[in-house]
Amino acid sequence: MLHPLVAVWMLIAIVLILTLPRRKAIAPFLLAFFTIPAAQVLVLGGVHFTMRQILILTVLARMGAFPGSPPEGRYVGGFNALDRVVVLWTLSSLIIFNVEWMEGQALIKSLGDLIEALGGYLAVRFLIPNREAVQRTIKLLAVICVIQGVCMMSEQFTHQNVFDFAGSNWPTVREGHIRSEGAMGTLYGGAIAGALIPLFLWLWTDRKSTLAACAGLAGASAMVFASHASTSWMAYGASLMGLSFWPLRKQMRLVRWGIVGTLVGLHLVMHGPVWSLIEKIDLTGGSSSYHRYELVDNCIRHFGDWWLVGYKYYNSWGFCMFDLCNQFVVAGVTGGLVTMVLFIMIFTRGFGMIGRARKQVEGDRSQEWFFWCLGSILFSLVSSAFGINYMFHLLMFFLVLLACTSAAASEAMWPATAPVEIADAFDVDPTPNSVEAELPVG
């Protein structure tokens, strides 16, 4: 179940993760993670380990050998409110899912999910300790988009997936249009690409990174186009919509309440519920938007079934209800109301941290624009969560964005005299001059 080429690539990535300086180890981790299809599995003693889990466990092993005193040495600024709510969300999912099922196989599955969610977040939080690492991560994501964009565009002409040898799906056809898959899948790859547009536009403002920005924009746009999915285009459009509110950045409280008032007003005057607007979204002419509406509608109507510890038999709610392509619904029906609230809190804490960091650097337009771009991506992920569940590569992208937000915002809100993090366990101990040179800017 593990292709020899993937095995070689994994060995190279693992060696680089363990030997490169901490500030550079994010490169092999992300490149391997986002270029290896989900179907690649290693079976040891009857237990299935995905390549994603092995990469995450490798980083966690390195983190365990890190000499810093937790949490300050491993995580910049220590564990903040956003970090804590991510941990609570993953643990709540684990506990409530097992209370719901009470089966050994469910425990094994949920432990694997815990490695990818909680372990994945701790791994990228460790590998992205400061603003410099954030910028390096964005450039890496641009490289990944170029690779995937080229491969997905090739599917439009050859009708063959370059990653077919590693278990990726062949491109499908809907309404006469080819939906390219790449290594990450149609919806997941397209949603990631659409959400990344703001950060590539921010990268454009750095004269030394113009080439990476252009490559990232071209690759991401190609991925969205080749996926031919409404969810991908919705993520793309939400990113641009978030950026368009930049002139109103100081009046966002009024904007938020205006949106709430508009939704309430629509709910009062529409023939159907306000969430039926979801079924009107069809950006490609072949979207299953009605199914997305039915998921939300059934979730609300059957609130009594799932609010406490989730619900096993949600597939009985209607036709094709087993396909939970809505992350908010997934959080609720598999983890109960507590898990759903914690998932929503991740976004509220993320937006709050970005907002406070932007105010902290107010007057520095380049810094403000950076945090605004981070917020636009988070808004894009909120929008796409109504059309797709967070699995595999999309889940890791979500965690990477949260880690970048946590690291960048914490660094921006530090005083200029804040102590620098302890040196990397695999690097030579820095001299006093080198430590001073790496002090974060407040």
N, C-alpha and C positions, 0 to 999 in steps of 0.2 A: 504493500500500500504506500510505499515510499519510493519515489523515482530516484535512480542513482544521481541524476544531475541536481535534484533538490537536496539529496543527502550531502553532496559535496558543497553546495552553496551554504547549507546549514552549518557544516563544520567550519567553513571559512568565517561565517558570521559569528559563530560562538567564540572562536579564537580571537577575533578582533574585538568583540564585546569585552572579553576578559583581559585583554592586553593593552588596548588603546587607552590614552588618558580619558578621564571621565567626561571631559568636555567634548570629546570626539566620538565616544562610544555610541552616541545616539544614531550615528550614520549607518553602521552595519545593522543595527536593530531595526530601524524603520525600513531600510531598503529590503531587508529579508522579509520583514513582516508583510509589507504591501506588495511584494512580487511573488509570494508563494500562495497558490490557491488553497482554499479552505479544505479541500478533499485530501490533502497530504497528511497521512497519519502514521505514527509509529506505534506498534502494539508490543507491549512488554508485559509478560505474565498475564495476558488477558485484559490488561488495562490499556485503553487507547489514549495516546498523547498526541495532540495536534502539534504542528510546528509552531503555532502561536504560543501554546503553553510552554513548549521547550525554550523558546526565546525569552519569554517572561521569566521563567524559573532561572535561566542563566543570569539575567540581570539581577534578580533577587539574591542569587548566590553571591554575586559581586558586591551587592549592597550590604549583605551580611558581613563581608570581610572588611567593609569600610571602617577606618579607625575613629571616625567622628563619634561624639556622644549624641545619641538620638534624643530629640528629633532635629536639633539645630544643625548637627554636622551633616546629616543626610538630606535635609529639606531646608531650603533657604527660608529664613524667617520662622522656622518651626511650623507645626501644623496649625493652619488657620481654619476659619469657619467653613470655607469651601471644602477643604480637605476632609474635615470631620463629617460633613453631610454626605460626601461620596462614600466614605467608609460605612456610615450607618445605612445608606441605601443598599450597598452590596450585602451587608450582613443581614438586613431585614429580608432581602430577597431569598437568601439562603435559609434562614430560619423558618419563615412562613411557608415557603415552598415545601419544605420537608414535613412541617406540621400538617400541611394539606394532603400530601401523598402517603407519608409513613411507609415508604418502601426503600429497600436497599439500593435499587437501581436509580431511584430519584435522588438519593444521597450522593451517589457517585457522579451523576450528571451535575448536580448543583455544586459540588466541590470543583468540578472542572470549570463551571461557569464562574465560580469565585476566583479561581486562578486568573481567568481572562479579564474579569472586571476589577476586583480589588487588587490582585497582583499586578495587573497591567497598569493600573493607575499609580501604584507605588513605584513601579519600575520607571515609567516615564517621568514621574515627579522627581525621582532620583537623578535621571539622566538629563533633565532640563532644570538646572539649578539657578540660572540667572538669565538676564536679558540677552547676553551674547549667545547662549545656547538656544534661546528662542529664535533668534535670527538665523542661526545655523539650521534649526529644525525647519523653518519656512523654506529655506533654499533646498533642503532635502526633499520636502514635499513637492517643490517645483520639478525636481529631477524625476520623482516618481510619476508626476502627472505627464511629463514628456514621454516616459517609457510606456505608460498605460495608454496615453493618447495615440501614439503611433500604432501600438498593437490593436487598439479598438478601431481605429480608422482603417487598418488593413482588413479587418473583418468585413467592412462595408463592400470591399471589392473582391476578396477571396472567399468570403462566406466560411472561413475557417478561423478558429481561435488559436493563436500562437501558443497559448498555455494549455491546449488540449492534452498534451502529453502528461501534464501533471494533474489532470482530473477536472479542469475547468469545463464549464458547459459550452456547447456550441451555440453560436448566435441563433436567436429565434426571429421569426417574422411576424409582425403584427400590423394589420391594416396596410400591407404591402411595404412596410419599412423594416429594415434589419435592425435588431436591437443587439448591439455588440456587448460582449461579456467581459473580455479581458481577464485579469487574474482576480478581480474583486467582485465581479458580477455586474449586471446591468444597473440595478437600482442603487446598490451600495457604492459602486464606483462613480456613478453619475451624481449622487448626492454629495459625496466627498468633494468632487471636482467643483460642483456648483457653489458649495459653501466656501471654498478656498479663494475665490476671486478677490475679496477685500484685502487679504494679506498679500497677495501678489501685487495688487495696486499700491499697497503701502510700500512694498519692496521697491517699487518703481522710483520712489522718492529718494532712495539711497543711490547715489551715482555709481558706487562700486558694485551695485547689485542689479543694474538695469538689464543685463543679459539674462540673469536668472528670472527676473520678473517677467520679461517678454516670453521666455520659454515656458514659465509656469502658466501664464495667461493663455498661451496658444494650446498647451497640452490639456489644461482643464476645460477649455471651450470645446476642444475636439472630443473629449470624453463625454461631455454633456450632449453634444450633437449626436455622437455615435450611439449613445444609450437609447435615444429616442423614447424617453419616458417623462411623463408629466412631473413625477417627483424630482427628477434631475433638474428640469427647467424651473420648477417651483423653488428649489434651493438656490438656483442661479438668480432668479428674479428677487427672492427675499434678500439675498446678499446685496444686490444693487439698491433695493428699497431701503435697507438699513443704512447704507452709505448716503442715500439722498436726504436723510434727516440730519445730516451734519450741521447745516445752518441753524437748526432748531435745538442744538445740543443742550442749551441752557433752559429750554422750556419743555423738557421731556416729561416732566410730571403732568403738565397740561395735556400733552399728546397722549400719554397713557390713559388718563381719565377720559379723554375724548374718544379713544378707541372703545373703552368699556361702555361709555354712554351710547355709542353708535350700535354696538352689539345688542345691548339691552333694548334699544329702540327698534332695531330690526326684528328682534324676537317677538316684540309686541304687535308688530304690524304684518309680519309675514304669515302666509298660510301654514307653513310648516315651522319647525323649530329652527333656531338660528344656525345650529350645526348642520342643517341640511344644505347650507351653502357649499359644503364640501363636495356634494355630488355635482355641483355646477362646474367644478374645476376639471377641464379637459384641454390640455395644452398640446396634445399630439393627435387627437382624433380617435384614439383607441384606448383611452384610460379606463381603468376600473374604479372610477371615483365613486360610483354608487355603492360599491362594496365598502369603501372607506367610510362613507356616511353610515351605512348599516352597522359597522363595527361600533362607532361612537354611540349610535342610537340604542343599540342593544345593550351596550355597557351601561348606559344611563338607566334604561328601563329595567335592567336586571341587577340594579345596585344591591339589593338585598341578598343576592346569591354570592357575591364576591367580596363585599366590603371587609369582612372579618379576616379570613385566611385564604382568599382567592377562591377559585371555582374550577373544578376539574373538567366539567362537561359543557364548557362554553360552545363547543361545536354543535350542541343541540339547539342553540338560539336561532339558527336559520341556515340557509344555504351558504356553504363555503365559509362558515364562521370559524373554521379551524385555522384559517389563514389570518393570523393576527398582524397585519401590516400597519400597525399603529403602536408606537412605543408607549404612549400613555395608557392605552388599553392593555398592553402586555404587562406593564407595571402593576395595574390594578387586578386583572384576573389571575395572575400568577403569584402576586405578592400581597394582595389586599390593599385597603385604603392607606395604611401606613406607608407601604412601599411606594405607592403612587404619589403621596404627599412629599415623601423624601426626594423622589425623582424631580418633582416640580421645584422643590427647594434648591436643587442643584442649579437650576437656571436662575432663580431669584438671587441666590448668593453670588453666582457668577456675574450677573448684571450689576449687583450692588458693589462688588469688589472692583469691577471695571469702572463704574461711575465714580467711586471714591478716588481711585488712582488717577482718573482723568482730571478731577478737580485738584488733586495734589500737584499735578504738573501744569495746571492752567497757566496760560501765557506762553508756553512752549508748544507751538502749533504742531510741530513734527511729533512730539510725544503724545499730544492730545489725539492726533490723527491715528496714531498707532493703536491706542486703546479703543478709539471709535471703531476701527476695523475689526478688532477682536470682538467687540460687542455685536457688530454686523454679522459675523460668522455665527455667534451664539444665537442670534435671531433667526438665521437661516436654518440652523439645526432644530430650533423650536418648530419652524414651519414644516420641515421635512419629516419631523417625528409624527405628523398626522398622516403620512403616507407610507411609512416604512418603519420596521422595528430595528433596533440597534443590535446587530449581530456582527460577529467576525471583524472585518476590517473597519466597518463604520463605527463599531463600538470603540475600537482603539483610536480612531481619529477623534472621536468625542473626548476620550480620556486625554489625548495629546493636547487638544485645545484647552481643556480644563487645567492641565499641568502648566501650559504656557501662560494662561491667565493668572494662575496662582503665583508662579515665579515672577512674572513681570510686574504684577500689581504689588506684591510684597516688596520687591526691590524698589519700586517707585515710592512706596510709603515709608521706607526706612529712612532714618536720619543719616546724614552724610558720614557720621562717625560710627555707624553700626559696624560691629565686628564682622570680618569676612569669614566665610565657612572654612572648615578645616580642610587641609590639602587632600588631594585624591590619594587613596590607598596605593594605587599603582603608579603614582608619579613620584619624582624626587621631591623631598621637602623643599618648599619655596624659601627663598631668602626674604628678609624683611622688605627689601625694595620691591620684589615681585609681588608680595602680598599687598603692599600699598597700591601698586599699579592696578590690582584687580578689585579694589574697593568699589562697591556699587554706588551709582550716583542717585541721590535722593530725589 
